């Protein structure tokens, strides 16, 4: 459990600099330069992510159950919600899609949906720490982004049907790959009830 918590502190801590220490972040970029800052940011993110995956795997070996196993229907609801989350997660990277134009911060909303979906379908302390931590981070991140947005006059470009369809196709393809193959390989759980 300790490695999971340490990974969350490192990963979410790095990703929280714009939420809690935007001025410090700006001064560090000015002092180090943008590329070295991004390099340190990437290294810390990777270390945090590896600790999260490894720590979660260890915690699952001796789970601390907090409430009864949710009904099977919750797994299906979670699968549907994670499909939505995957589409939203990729939206910032596809030009001129309606998700980005309307939601402004679709990736953060996608993290919220992903975390909430996993809280619905799981029942251990490790799940609560992992997905609850990401949900809390996403709520705070979205609020901070909206606050920064109020000081800017720019709006994202309008979405087009092609951009929106491409975003949906990428998100769905990534969801299929993860749900039917990568989730089992990385996490050790077959979310769709199919073993790899």
C-alpha positions in Angstrom: 0.0 0.0 0.0 2.9 2.3 0.8 4.2 2.1 -2.8 0.8 2.9 -4.2 0.5 6.0 -1.9 4.1 7.1 -2.8 3.3 6.7 -6.5 0.1 8.8 -6.1 2.0 11.5 -4.2 4.7 11.7 -6.9 2.4 11.4 -10.0 -0.4 13.6 -8.8 2.0 15.9 -7.1 3.8 16.6 -10.3 0.5 17.1 -12.1 -0.7 19.5 -9.4 1.9 22.2 -9.8 -0.5 24.3 -12.0 -3.2 23.8 -9.3 -1.3 24.7 -6.2 2.0 26.2 -7.2 1.6 27.9 -10.6 3.9 30.8 -9.7 6.6 28.3 -8.6 6.1 26.3 -11.7 6.6 29.4 -13.9 9.7 30.5 -12.0 11.2 27.0 -12.3 10.6 27.0 -16.1 12.3 30.4 -16.4 15.2 29.2 -14.3 15.7 25.8 -15.8 14.4 26.3 -19.3 11.3 24.7 -20.8 13.0 21.5 -22.1 14.8 20.6 -18.9 11.6 21.3 -16.9 9.6 19.0 -19.2 12.3 16.4 -18.9 12.2 16.4 -15.1 8.4 16.5 -15.3 8.3 13.4 -17.6 10.8 11.5 -15.4 8.9 12.2 -12.2 5.6 11.2 -14.0 7.0 7.9 -15.2 8.5 7.1 -11.8 5.1 7.9 -10.2 3.2 5.9 -12.7 5.4 2.8 -12.3 5.1 3.0 -8.5 1.3 3.3 -8.9 1.0 0.2 -11.1 3.4 -1.8 -9.1 2.0 -0.7 -5.7 -1.6 -1.3 -6.8 -0.6 -4.8 -8.0 0.9 -5.6 -4.6 -2.1 -4.1 -2.7 -4.4 -6.3 -4.7 -2.6 -9.5 -3.4 -3.9 -8.8 0.1 -6.9 -6.6 -0.4 -8.6 -4.6 2.4 -12.3 -4.9 1.5 -14.3 -1.8 2.5 -17.8 -2.8 1.4 -19.5 -5.7 -0.3 -18.7 -6.6 -3.9 -20.7 -4.3 -6.2 -23.3 -6.1 -8.5 -22.1 -7.3 -11.9 -24.2 -4.5 -13.5 -21.7 -2.0 -12.1 -18.9 -3.6 -14.2 -21.0 -3.0 -17.3 -21.7 0.6 -16.3 -18.1 1.1 -15.6 -17.1 -0.3 -19.0 -19.5 2.1 -20.7 -18.2 5.1 -18.7 -14.6 4.2 -19.4 -15.4 4.2 -23.1 -16.6 7.8 -22.7 -13.5 8.6 -20.7 -11.2 7.2 -23.4 -12.8 9.4 -26.1 -12.6 12.5 -23.8 -9.0 11.7 -22.9 -7.8 11.8 -26.5 -9.9 14.9 -27.5 -7.2 17.5 -26.7 -4.9 15.9 -29.3 -7.2 15.9 -32.3 -7.7 19.2 -34.0 -11.1 20.8 -34.3 -13.4 18.4 -32.5 -16.6 19.2 -30.7 -15.5 17.6 -27.4 -12.7 20.1 -26.9 -14.7 23.0 -28.3 -17.7 22.5 -26.0 -16.0 21.1 -22.8 -12.7 23.0 -23.0 -10.9 20.5 -20.8 -12.1 17.1 -22.0 -9.1 15.2 -20.8 -9.6 16.2 -17.2 -13.3 15.4 -17.5 -12.3 12.0 -18.9 -10.1 11.4 -15.8 -13.1 12.2 -13.6 -15.3 9.8 -15.5 -12.6 7.0 -15.5 -12.0 7.4 -11.8 -15.7 7.5 -10.9 -16.4 4.4 -13.1 -13.7 2.4 -11.2 -15.1 3.5 -7.9 -18.5 2.1 -8.9 -17.1 -1.3 -9.8 -14.5 -1.9 -7.0 -14.5 -2.2 -3.2 -11.1 -2.2 -1.7 -8.9 0.3 0.1 -6.4 0.3 -2.7 -9.2 1.1 -5.2 -10.5 4.0 -3.0 -7.0 5.4 -2.7 -6.2 5.1 -6.4 -9.4 6.1 -8.0 -10.5 8.4 -5.3 -7.1 10.2 -5.5 -7.5 10.7 -9.2 -11.1 11.8 -8.9 -10.1 14.4 -6.3 -7.2 15.6 -8.5 -9.4 15.9 -11.5 -12.0 18.0 -9.7 -9.3 20.4 -8.4 -7.5 20.4 -11.8 -10.8 21.3 -13.6 -11.6 24.1 -11.2 -8.0 25.5 -11.5 -8.2 25.3 -15.3 -11.6 27.1 -15.4 -10.1 29.8 -13.1 -7.2 30.3 -15.4 -9.5 30.3 -18.4 -11.4 33.3 -17.1 -8.3 35.5 -17.4 -7.9 34.5 -21.1 -10.0 35.8 -24.0 -9.2 33.0 -26.4 -11.6 30.1 -27.2 -10.7 26.8 -28.7 -11.5 26.5 -32.4 -15.0 25.2 -33.3 -15.4 21.5 -33.8 -16.0 19.9 -37.1 -17.8 16.5 -37.9 -14.5 15.1 -39.2 -12.5 16.1 -36.1 -15.2 14.8 -33.8 -15.5 11.5 -35.7 -11.7 11.0 -35.7 -11.6 11.7 -31.9 -14.3 9.2 -31.3 -12.6 6.6 -33.5 -9.2 7.0 -31.7 -10.9 6.8 -28.3 -12.9 3.7 -29.1 -9.9 1.9 -30.6 -7.8 2.7 -27.6 -10.6 1.6 -25.3 -11.0 -1.7 -27.2 -7.2 -2.4 -27.0 -7.1 -1.6 -23.3 -10.3 -3.3 -22.2 -9.7 -6.5 -24.1 -5.9 -6.8 -23.9 -3.8 -4.2 -22.0 -5.8 -4.0 -18.8 -5.4 -7.7 -18.2 -1.7 -7.6 -19.0 -0.8 -4.5 -17.0 -3.3 -4.8 -14.1 -4.1 -8.5 -14.0 -7.8 -8.0 -14.2 -10.0 -8.7 -17.3 -12.6 -5.9 -17.1 -14.7 -7.4 -19.9 -14.6 -10.9 -18.4 -12.1 -12.1 -21.1 -8.7 -13.4 -20.2 -5.7 -12.6 -22.3 
